[in-house]
Amino acid sequence: MARLKYNFTWKKYHRWLGLVLSVFMLVFCVSGIILNHREAFSGCEVSRKWLPASYHIKNFNNGVMKGTVVKNQKTASDSTEQSLTVEKNPSVHANSSESPDSVLVYGCAGVFLTDSRLSTWQDFNRGLPASIDERNVRHIVKAKDGSLWCAALRDVYRYDENSHRWKKVELPGNEERIMDVALGKNSIQVVALTRSRIFEITPIASNIDVSESPSSLASSAKGGVSEKSPDIFEKKSGGFSEKVGTFLGKYRVESKIIPALKNYEPKTTLFKLVWHLHSGEFFGLPGKLVVDAIALVLIVLSITGILLFILPYGIRRAKKLAAKARMKRLGKQFAWNMKWHNKIGYVTIVLTLWIAITGMCLRPPLMVPLVLSKLPQAVGEDGNVWQDKLRAIRWDAVQGDWLVSTSEGFLRVDEDFSQAPKILPDDECPKLSPMGVTVWESDGNGGWIVGSFRGIYRWKPVNHSSNQILDYFTGKPSEETSMIPISDNLICGYSEDLFDREPMVFDFAKGVEDAKGQVINILDEKDAMSDLICETAPMSLWNVALELHVGRCYSPFLGPLSDLFVFLSGLLITLVLLSGYIISHRRRKKAQERKHMSS
């Protein structure tokens, strides 16, 4: 009797929990397959109007504005650009009667041309990838010669003033995402940063050696380099002009790696290992395909499980109506689904448990100890110990070297990336979220404004006093005590190029904030910007899948519990899988006993 009750309990858990979780299981599996093949689904997009309100564009939230760059002052030759038809929204044009200044706004929706009052808007994405996922712009810089350089998701682009479009700059051998783009010491050379390597991009011009240009080109615009035309560099000296060289539209691109620290043993986190096991990336493409196959198995188990719950009701109804043919047909369907549901679930139990357990470890609370646990990291043949660890880079004019943000902290690296770097102590650096730096701008006084989803700070790396890291909003020393690496200020952008150069901070959730952290509405919701951004800023299917897979999209319904959604779901799914295995195993054991007794 006790055993019968025990079996019934397992069966009850499996039946009812499985029914509820099967819907979420289908979402996990489909979204997981999409996440595993980002490039294959990069062209698929979802309109934000179908998503919860928190995903709608309002007051420049959701990363639609990460930064701004002042474009060249408009001249007579620039008037032709305003007459161009906007490809994606022909009704929106730049208004020549507005302020003569022009500002580029960039973010997850690409690049837009506006002015410092945000009164006119124009699509500025010609030449960038058509898909919203590939058009996600991380940073734009303006070199001393006036050229514009853009770091999109996978490639670096330079804006061609002649054709009025962005042109891709080839980075030989690169297969990684682009993390950042920055100007070098002379503000002519450009450095592109991937997650593992550095690419130095040097424009090639006739009669000019850019490698010798720091002394001649590093001066300010008042007495240094100006741009007479998009293709001519000119050095001004006294009362005459001497032509230095003509830009040839070519670049010298050199790939470099940052050397290892002295006595450095590269480490990785246990979290990353579990992540790669969950996605199958640990075993390369074959591993990903195996995980895809497991996801399909879980989809089959979910669908057959739902049918096994529904079919008995149909059979009983057919029996009451004396519909023998229908009852027989439904009975065969029930038997077929039961057979394959049990067989597939029993055979694949180890693989399905692997996916369920590793998945629930990647979200709080289990992710915290995994992030803190370190493991030795294998180093490739190129000896690159910073594989998949680089996040952002800036030239520090005060110290005359590079500052590099990595997953292990901030580094100081020499100008040529030839010497062992120095890692800055953690207590002398601003705290960053696991997603890395989202804002890194000079404050004009030898310091930096650094922001992430963990807040925004003023930072002076050369100042070793206890007050070198100040909260940007309060001006007080940073005194963070929380173990959670995400704050209430989800900083995703910063600008000092708008509205009389007033500092503006862009929060991912709240939108525009002033220098004191107060939310401000800088545009009417019915402004032309609203229509243009909304039409050109759908959400990529990959990002929608990510929000579903990690449970963030359920936050309007679950509130703070949404952070535990994946962990609790994984725990219950594990229970459903184990209960199904136990039930099936006992049935098989009984069948073998009966067969043995009959023989």
Summary of the structure (lengths in Angstrom):
residues: 599
radius of gyration: 29.0
end to end distance: 27.5
largest distance: 111.0
contacts: 1823
relative contact order: 0.14
helix: 36%
strand: 24%
